[in-house]
Amino acid sequence: PSGQILVGGHAPTSTLDSYNTTFPGGFTSGFRNPSFEIYDPPYMYWGPQPTISSVSSNFGRGANVTVTTPDAPNIASVMLVRNTAITHTIDGDQRTVELPIVSRTSGSLHVEVPSSTAVLPPGPYMLFVNKQTTKGLQPSAARQLTLK
């Protein structure tokens, strides 16, 4: 939700094809690399990130939803990002959907949520607002929402 990226270590693992192999550098198939790295994207250092104060309780498919943010005049886009569910290095359900901004005030955005379950299946999503800066778009920290 913060915009940071967690990169997990990768270790050679046995494929169970006939025999275990010792890999260059002394790694054996039984070795597990416990290292992780947190990557801070450059936009985290471009000044204060935009914030989401609240999201109207009527969040759902086909709804016109109010997103309250003090940064409303500078918001270029509002995005829903499906929470990850990775298995076997693939997340077949990952998606990012831009919510059209239908109107705005100095402190809020009114966005339209698509009504199709093919576009937004039920489940958890992160809502981001993206502020336009001279360096590019700067996302907020996410607001976690559940679509039923």
C-alpha positions in Angstrom: 0.0 0.0 0.0 2.9 2.4 0.6 4.2 2.1 -2.9 7.3 0.3 -1.8 8.2 -3.0 -3.6 9.3 -6.1 -1.8 11.7 -8.3 -3.8 12.1 -11.8 -2.4 15.3 -13.9 -2.8 15.4 -16.7 -5.3 17.3 -19.9 -4.7 18.0 -22.8 -7.0 15.5 -25.5 -6.2 15.4 -29.1 -7.2 13.3 -30.0 -10.2 13.2 -33.6 -9.1 14.3 -34.6 -12.6 16.6 -37.6 -11.9 19.2 -36.0 -9.6 20.1 -32.9 -7.5 22.7 -30.6 -9.0 25.3 -28.5 -7.3 25.1 -25.0 -9.0 28.0 -22.7 -9.7 29.0 -20.7 -6.7 28.5 -23.6 -4.3 24.7 -23.5 -4.2 23.1 -26.9 -3.8 19.5 -27.6 -4.4 18.8 -27.7 -0.6 20.0 -24.1 -0.2 17.3 -21.5 0.4 18.1 -17.8 0.1 16.3 -15.9 2.9 17.3 -12.4 1.5 14.7 -9.8 0.8 15.0 -6.2 -0.5 12.6 -3.3 -0.1 12.8 -1.0 -3.1 11.7 2.6 -2.7 10.6 4.0 -6.1 11.9 7.5 -6.9 8.4 9.1 -6.5 8.7 8.5 -2.8 11.3 11.3 -2.7 9.4 13.9 -4.8 7.9 15.5 -1.8 4.7 14.6 0.1 2.6 12.0 -1.6 -1.1 12.7 -2.1 -3.4 11.3 0.5 -6.8 9.7 0.5 -8.9 11.0 3.5 -11.9 8.8 2.9 -13.9 6.9 0.3 -17.7 7.0 0.3 -19.4 3.9 1.8 -21.3 3.2 -1.4 -18.2 1.7 -3.1 -19.4 -1.0 -5.5 -19.9 -1.9 -9.1 -21.6 0.8 -11.1 -21.5 3.3 -8.3 -20.5 7.0 -8.5 -18.1 7.1 -5.6 -16.6 10.1 -3.7 -12.9 10.0 -2.9 -12.0 12.8 -0.4 -8.5 14.1 -0.8 -6.9 17.5 -0.1 -5.0 17.1 -3.3 -8.1 16.9 -5.6 -7.1 19.8 -7.9 -3.8 18.1 -8.8 -5.1 14.5 -9.2 -4.6 13.2 -12.7 -6.1 9.7 -12.2 -7.7 7.3 -9.8 -6.7 3.6 -10.0 -7.9 0.3 -8.5 -5.2 -2.3 -8.3 -6.2 -5.9 -7.5 -4.3 -7.4 -4.5 -1.8 -9.9 -5.6 -2.3 -13.7 -5.3 0.8 -15.2 -6.8 1.2 -18.9 -7.4 3.9 -20.6 -9.4 5.4 -17.1 -10.2 2.2 -16.0 -12.0 -0.7 -13.9 -10.9 -3.4 -14.6 -13.4 -5.9 -12.3 -11.6 -3.8 -9.2 -11.4 -5.4 -6.1 -12.9 -5.2 -2.3 -12.8 -8.4 -0.4 -13.6 -8.6 3.4 -14.0 -11.7 4.9 -12.6 -13.0 7.8 -14.7 -13.1 11.1 -12.8 -16.6 12.5 -13.6 -16.3 15.6 -11.5 -14.2 17.2 -8.8 -14.3 19.9 -6.1 -11.4 21.4 -4.2 -11.5 18.6 -1.7 -13.0 15.6 -3.5 -13.2 13.5 -6.6 -16.3 11.8 -7.9 -15.3 8.6 -9.8 -17.3 6.0 -11.6 -16.8 2.3 -10.8 -17.3 -0.1 -13.8 -20.3 -2.3 -13.4 -18.9 -5.4 -15.2 -17.7 -8.4 -13.1 -15.4 -9.2 -16.0 -13.5 -6.0 -15.4 -13.8 -6.0 -11.6 -14.3 -9.4 -10.1 -15.2 -9.6 -6.4 -12.3 -9.3 -3.9 -9.8 -7.0 -2.4 -8.4 -3.9 -4.2 -6.1 -1.1 -3.4 -7.3 2.4 -4.4 -4.7 5.0 -5.4 -4.9 8.6 -6.4 -2.1 9.8 -8.7 -0.9 13.4 -8.4 0.5 15.1 -11.5 4.0 16.5 -10.8 6.7 17.9 -13.1 8.5 14.6 -12.8 5.5 12.4 -13.6 2.6 10.8 -11.7 3.1 10.4 -7.9 0.7 7.8 -6.3 -0.8 8.0 -2.8 -0.5 5.3 -0.2 -3.4 2.9 -1.0 -6.8 2.7 0.7 -7.7 -1.0 1.0 -11.3 -1.7 -0.3 -13.3 -4.9 -0.8 -15.6 -5.3 -3.8 -18.5 -7.7 -3.2 
